[in-house]
Each structure stands twice: as structure tokens, then as C-alpha cells.
Amino acid sequence: MTPAINKALPEFEAQATGRVKFTPAAFLGRIVVLFFYPKDNTPGCTTEAMQFRDHHKEFTKAGAVLFGVSRDNMASHDKFKQGLELPFELIADTEEKLCHMFGVVKNKIMYGKKVKGIERSTFLIDASGVLRAEWRGLKVAGHVDEVLKAVKALKKTG
């Protein structure tokens, strides 16, 4: 079941760095930002992760918890997290369960070949577990500021 705007997230479980088990129920009462990115240690993904890192305190102050999601395994995530000193956890979606659930697996052209890849996307879930906003196929520049603005607006109404 694909999550829909203004509907509660379906229940699921995902493993994250720091031995964190992510389930929507476990984070009720907090705003959750799930950002899907193609691959650890690639230029765009590194920039995006660093921007979320640099604004982490503001997200926390606004009552939000951040999770990065990609198909990379836990070892890759641990290295990526450590190397960039990321203050949030990364979900290892190696079986693409979350990627398919959120509909972020897309056909892409890389070096002239068709490949399946992750479309850079972010989802904003409110404190009651309801999906409130989504950004799909986004560009890194200015995105984190936009998400932070949406989190702050949500905190005011929530």
C-alpha cells in the first residue's frame, strides 16, 4: 500500500544504523522526515545528507526526527554516517521494501543504459503518523530549507 497525503502511514518495520528499528508507531508524537536518496558516497547524496546534517538542530528544535533511506547496506551506511558525522540514522532498505512502498523506484538512464534507481524524494509525517507532504524527483539545492519550513508550519498547526 502506497502512503497517501493526509492518510496514516501503513505499519512497517525497517532497520536503521545505531541499531534503531523504525516503525511509524515507534515515532508517534514526533514529526518524521524520511528522505530517500540514490546511493551513499555519491556527490548529490553527500551534499543532501550534509545539508540535513547542518540543519539538524533546527529540525530537532521543531520536533522532527530525520531518517535517510537508501538501498545501501548497513556497513555502507555506517561508513557514510561516520565519514560525514551525520547526527541522524540511515535506514538500510536493501530489499527495497520501503522504496517500493513509497513508490520511489524509477527507471533511469545511466551511461546510456536503462537501470532501476531511487528517485530523490522526501516525505513528511506528522506526530500522529499521517503523511502531510511529499517532494518527489527533487533537486538538492534549496530542498532542506523547504522541508524545514514545512516542519515548522506543521509544528504550529499540530
C-alpha positions in Angstrom: 0.0 0.0 0.0 1.5 3.3 -1.1 1.2 6.0 1.6 -1.1 8.8 0.6 -1.2 12.5 1.6 -3.5 13.1 4.7 -3.6 9.4 5.4 -1.9 7.4 8.2 1.2 5.5 7.2 0.7 1.7 7.0 2.6 -0.2 9.7 6.1 -1.4 8.6 9.4 -2.1 10.1 12.9 -1.1 8.9 16.4 -1.4 10.3 18.5 1.7 10.7 22.0 2.5 11.8 22.6 2.7 15.6 20.5 -0.5 16.0 17.4 1.6 15.6 14.2 -0.2 14.5 12.0 2.2 12.6 8.2 1.7 12.7 5.6 4.5 12.3 4.1 3.6 15.7 7.5 3.9 17.5 7.7 7.6 16.4 4.2 8.7 17.2 4.3 12.0 18.9 7.2 13.2 16.8 7.3 14.7 13.3 9.3 12.4 11.0 11.2 13.3 7.8 12.1 10.4 5.6 14.4 11.3 2.8 15.1 8.8 0.1 18.4 9.1 -1.8 20.0 7.0 -4.5 23.4 6.0 -3.0 25.8 6.6 -0.2 29.0 8.5 -1.1 27.8 10.0 -4.3 28.1 13.7 -4.9 24.3 14.7 -4.8 23.6 12.4 -1.9 26.6 13.5 0.1 25.5 17.2 -0.4 21.9 16.4 0.6 23.0 14.5 3.7 25.3 17.3 4.7 22.6 19.9 4.3 20.2 17.8 6.5 23.2 17.5 9.0 23.8 21.2 9.0 20.2 22.0 9.8 19.7 19.0 12.2 19.5 21.2 15.3 16.7 23.3 13.7 14.8 20.2 12.8 15.2 18.8 16.3 14.0 22.2 17.8 11.0 22.0 15.6 10.2 18.5 17.0 11.3 16.5 14.0 13.4 13.3 13.7 15.3 12.7 10.4 15.9 9.4 8.7 17.8 8.9 5.4 16.8 5.9 3.3 18.7 4.1 0.5 19.3 0.6 -0.8 22.8 0.6 0.6 23.6 -2.0 3.3 24.3 -1.2 7.0 28.1 -1.3 6.6 28.0 1.3 3.8 25.6 3.4 5.9 27.8 3.2 9.0 30.8 4.4 6.9 28.7 7.2 5.2 27.3 8.3 8.6 30.7 8.3 10.3 32.5 10.0 7.4 30.0 12.9 7.3 29.3 12.9 11.1 25.6 12.6 10.4 23.6 13.1 13.6 20.6 11.1 12.3 20.1 7.4 11.5 20.1 5.9 8.0 17.7 3.1 7.0 19.2 0.2 5.0 16.4 -0.8 2.6 18.5 -3.5 0.9 15.3 -5.4 -0.2 13.7 -2.2 -1.5 10.6 -2.7 0.6 10.3 0.9 1.7 11.4 2.2 -1.8 8.6 0.3 -3.4 6.0 1.1 -0.7 6.7 4.9 -1.2 7.0 4.5 -5.0 10.5 5.9 -5.4 12.0 3.2 -7.6 12.1 4.6 -11.1 13.6 3.8 -14.4 16.7 5.9 -15.1 19.2 6.2 -17.9 22.8 5.8 -16.7 25.6 5.8 -19.2 23.0 5.1 -22.0 21.6 2.0 -20.2 18.2 1.7 -18.5 18.5 1.0 -14.8 16.2 1.0 -11.9 17.2 3.7 -9.4 15.9 5.7 -6.5 14.2 9.0 -7.3 15.4 11.5 -4.7 12.3 12.1 -2.6 11.3 13.3 0.9 8.2 12.5 2.9 6.9 14.5 5.9 4.9 12.6 8.5 3.1 14.4 11.3 3.2 13.5 15.0 0.0 11.4 14.6 1.6 9.2 11.9 -0.1 10.9 8.9 1.7 11.7 5.7 1.4 15.5 5.3 3.8 16.4 2.4 5.9 14.8 -0.2 8.6 16.0 -2.6 9.5 13.8 -5.5 12.2 13.9 -8.1 13.6 16.9 -6.3 16.8 18.9 -6.8 19.2 19.1 -3.8 19.6 22.9 -3.9 17.2 24.7 -1.5 15.3 21.5 -0.7 16.3 21.2 3.0 15.2 24.8 3.7 11.8 23.9 2.1 11.4 20.8 4.3 12.4 22.7 7.4 9.8 25.4 6.6 7.1 22.7 6.2 8.1 21.1 9.5 7.9 24.4 11.3 4.5 25.1 9.8 3.3 21.6 10.8 4.5 22.2 14.4 2.5 25.4 14.6 -0.7 23.7 13.4 0.0 20.4 15.4 
